[in-house]
Amino acid sequence: MNVVITAVIVVEKLQLHNTTRSDVSTIGEPGTKVAARAGLNCAILDAGIDKFITYLRYKAVKTGSTLIAVKAFGH
């Protein structure tokens, strides 16, 4: 008896270039928490989210599963 199991994997469609954008500041009004934001940006980019989703899509296709990327809530 052959059992075929497939999965539907749903991920959020991330806009990493928007997420990791630096804080807008001017000389008269400097940005707040710029150092903390820079650290967060590095952590987001170091996590390799794009590579992970690419690998996940590859594995989904290989196993007959489906990967669906959905828009972020409120966008």
Backbone as CSV, one residue per row, in Angstrom:
resi,resn,N_x,N_y,N_z,CA_x,CA_y,CA_z,C_x,C_y,C_z
1,MET,0.837,-1.181,0.000,0.000,0.000,0.000,0.880,1.243,0.000
2,ASN,0.670,2.106,-0.975,1.423,3.356,-1.065,0.608,4.487,-0.466
3,VAL,1.235,5.212,0.415,0.587,6.368,1.021,1.307,7.608,0.526
4,VAL,0.549,8.528,-0.033,1.121,9.770,-0.533,0.661,10.900,0.377
5,ILE,1.621,11.579,0.935,1.304,12.704,1.816,1.865,13.962,1.169
6,THR,1.012,14.922,0.956,1.455,16.211,0.436,1.076,17.286,1.440
7,ALA,1.753,18.389,1.350,1.500,19.478,2.283,1.308,20.770,1.518
8,VAL,0.592,21.668,2.139,0.486,23.031,1.642,1.212,23.895,2.667
9,ILE,2.254,24.565,2.207,3.068,25.408,3.080,2.775,26.856,2.718
10,VAL,2.433,27.650,3.721,2.102,29.058,3.490,3.129,29.928,4.209
11,VAL,3.732,30.839,3.466,4.695,31.778,4.036,4.247,33.198,3.724
12,GLU,4.713,34.129,4.534,4.396,35.533,4.300,5.362,36.102,3.273
13,LYS,4.831,36.816,2.300,5.655,37.447,1.275,6.328,38.662,1.907
14,LEU,7.612,38.543,2.190,8.336,39.596,2.895,8.961,40.585,1.915
15,GLN,8.927,41.830,2.274,9.589,42.887,1.515,10.833,43.287,2.305
16,LEU,11.902,42.502,2.184,13.091,42.726,3.007,13.740,44.076,2.735
17,HIS,13.667,44.561,1.520,14.268,45.869,1.246,13.531,46.978,2.007
18,ASN,12.246,46.815,2.256,11.502,47.790,3.066,11.770,47.571,4.551
19,THR,11.880,46.325,4.956,12.089,45.999,6.362,13.441,46.481,6.849
20,THR,14.443,46.399,6.006,15.800,46.740,6.430,16.230,48.140,5.996
21,ARG,15.295,48.936,5.583,15.608,50.310,5.178,16.077,51.103,6.392
22,SER,17.078,51.958,6.209,17.600,52.731,7.341,16.629,53.850,7.710
23,ASP,16.771,54.316,8.941,15.911,55.364,9.465,16.195,56.679,8.738
24,VAL,15.164,57.381,8.347,15.325,58.659,7.659,15.613,59.721,8.708
25,SER,16.688,60.469,8.493,17.026,61.515,9.445,17.643,62.695,8.706
26,THR,17.614,63.825,9.384,18.238,65.032,8.856,19.110,65.608,9.953
27,ILE,19.897,66.624,9.626,20.747,67.248,10.643,19.884,67.879,11.724
28,GLY,18.807,68.525,11.333,17.927,69.173,12.300,17.120,68.199,13.139
29,GLU,16.832,67.034,12.580,16.021,66.033,13.282,16.653,64.651,13.079
30,PRO,17.618,64.316,13.943,18.299,63.033,13.777,17.355,61.857,14.059
31,GLY,17.633,60.740,13.423,16.836,59.537,13.638,17.002,59.012,15.051
32,THR,16.004,58.312,15.522,16.064,57.756,16.868,16.374,56.265,16.794
33,LYS,17.111,55.782,17.751,17.453,54.364,17.879,18.111,53.815,16.606
34,VAL,18.974,54.617,15.986,19.608,54.234,14.731,20.510,53.026,14.934
35,ALA,21.272,52.993,16.015,22.182,51.870,16.270,21.402,50.579,16.482
36,ALA,20.307,50.667,17.222,19.479,49.469,17.455,18.867,48.991,16.152
37,ARG,18.432,49.919,15.331,17.822,49.566,14.046,18.863,48.918,13.127
38,ALA,20.089,49.431,13.146,21.158,48.866,12.320,21.454,47.432,12.754
39,GLY,21.457,47.186,14.061,21.680,45.825,14.563,20.563,44.886,14.139
40,LEU,19.336,45.367,14.184,18.194,44.561,13.763,18.270,44.256,12.270
41,ASN,18.646,45.252,11.475,18.784,45.047,10.035,19.810,43.966,9.731
42,CYS,20.948,44.021,10.422,21.994,43.001,10.221,21.467,41.622,10.595
43,ALA,20.736,41.526,11.680,20.203,40.233,12.118,19.195,39.682,11.110
44,ILE,18.350,40.547,10.564,17.356,40.112,9.576,18.058,39.600,8.323
45,LEU,19.054,40.347,7.849,19.756,39.943,6.641,20.625,38.708,6.869
46,ASP,21.223,38.587,8.057,22.062,37.429,8.379,21.246,36.150,8.511
47,ALA,19.977,36.283,8.831,19.134,35.100,9.016,18.937,34.336,7.709
48,GLY,19.129,34.992,6.589,19.023,34.328,5.291,17.607,33.865,4.974
49,ILE,16.639,34.714,5.250,15.235,34.351,5.060,14.939,34.032,3.597
50,ASP,15.485,34.834,2.689,15.258,34.581,1.256,15.797,33.219,0.839
51,LYS,16.993,32.889,1.307,17.590,31.590,0.967,16.763,30.444,1.540
52,PHE,16.272,30.629,2.759,15.461,29.598,3.387,14.186,29.347,2.585
53,ILE,13.510,30.413,2.168,12.267,30.257,1.409,12.543,29.627,0.046
54,THR,13.668,29.990,-0.582,14.046,29.369,-1.851,14.262,27.871,-1.670
55,TYR,14.971,27.496,-0.606,15.215,26.078,-0.322,13.904,25.365,0.002
56,LEU,13.042,26.021,0.752,11.751,25.444,1.103,10.909,25.199,-0.145
57,ARG,10.922,26.151,-1.079,10.190,25.999,-2.336,10.742,24.814,-3.135
58,TYR,12.063,24.688,-3.180,12.712,23.574,-3.882,12.268,22.239,-3.297
59,LYS,12.291,22.132,-1.974,11.893,20.884,-1.316,10.408,20.602,-1.506
60,ALA,9.590,21.648,-1.491,8.148,21.463,-1.686,7.867,20.883,-3.065
61,VAL,8.504,21.431,-4.077,8.311,20.929,-5.440,8.799,19.490,-5.540
62,LYS,9.929,19.208,-4.938,10.517,17.867,-5.009,9.619,16.815,-4.352
63,THR,8.900,17.203,-3.305,8.046,16.250,-2.582,6.587,16.292,-3.025
64,GLY,6.267,17.150,-3.988,4.893,17.238,-4.461,4.016,18.115,-3.601
65,SER,4.627,18.890,-2.730,3.872,19.804,-1.877,3.721,21.148,-2.578
66,THR,2.962,22.023,-1.974,2.710,23.339,-2.549,3.171,24.423,-1.574
67,LEU,3.886,25.402,-2.090,4.308,26.544,-1.278,3.566,27.764,-1.799
68,ILE,2.876,28.463,-0.889,2.094,29.630,-1.259,2.646,30.818,-0.467
69,ALA,2.961,31.904,-1.158,3.400,33.142,-0.504,2.226,34.108,-0.506
70,VAL,1.838,34.556,0.681,0.692,35.460,0.812,1.179,36.848,1.240
71,LYS,0.395,37.859,0.902,0.725,39.218,1.300,0.659,39.348,2.817
72,ALA,1.449,40.279,3.335,1.429,40.556,4.764,0.071,41.147,5.151
73,PHE,-0.349,40.886,6.371,-1.622,41.395,6.855,-1.597,42.919,6.842
74,GLY,-2.627,43.521,6.288,-2.738,44.970,6.268,-2.058,45.617,5.083
75,HIS,-1.519,44.840,4.144,-0.840,45.416,2.970,-1.609,45.108,1.721
